């Protein structure tokens, strides 16, 4: 029997009311993480043993090495003091809204004690949005560079302070757009563009670019390169490469709208990853599918400390200072009355990476 696709109401909640009903306690959340992390049964992350038994607190006791392991261990939830019910509610708010949610908006919506806590939660989720080994773009792919971010007061123009150079690639899917990839780049030199192509575009694809000379060595013999110089055609860049310019415009509007232009240059990549995660799943008929995919990837992503989120320029929005420990306010739990766990009633659906109704 071939593996089935995830289903709303069985594998993931269909509404926020379902989130509250399905995950009324941290124990229910932990069981869902367990189900997603070990679909074929528990496997010890230390010794890889499969002989184990479940403890009353939801952890596993490995029968080979004796370690006690939680489904949150070694994931973005590792060592969290924030209730898992809050984490799940945050994931729903982040994925169910068309334009996502800001840290301040999340703080106000869930009653989280500080914007810093909300900020760190969102960024830990963003680190899980890039799936290792994800499929590269293929077919006919438009590629171009642009500047995103800003604006800085009193500074205007394409290369204005506060903006960063971003390489954008978008699949053509008939008359529509397929998946996209966005990456911050330091320059448009051939080796830089070549690295981007290898990481994000499947060899053998048709690559359409403008007339920038660096794209010729970037494509090399691995791609069918179709340059479209702006000058000879008499057309504007957005006419020659409509896909990348549409995606870049949507990304810029999202940065200036949801995040009020507050994304610093060194922190741009994390936000671009979130934008691509949502854009590539825009055809999903169920918003709960995005929630499912995010939690599924979150239990496979490594842990990140607060300090690494602040210091690492690839994972932050700005650099908020952690409040003194004795003044931190832990968010209240969303614990409620328990119900049966629907995800345990049927066979586990196929894992991410196989075909379903969303663009991966």
Secondary structure, DSSP 8 states (H G I E B T S, - for coil): -------BTTTB-SSHHHHHHH-SSHHHHHHHHHHHHTTTS---TTT----EEE-TTS-EEETTT--EE-TTTTSTTTT--S-HHHHHHHHHHHHHSTT---HHHHHHHHT-S-HHHHHHHHHHHHHTSS-TT---B-SEEEEEEEEEE---TT--STT-TTEEEEEEEEEEETTEEEEEEEEE-S---HHHHHHHHHHHB-TT-EEEE-S-THHHHHHTTTSEEEE--HHHH---HHHHSHHHHHHHHHHHHHHHHTTTT---GGGHHHHHHHHHHHHTTTT-S-HHHHHHHHHHHHTTS----HHHHHH-TTS-SS------GGG--------------GGGSS-----TTS--SS--
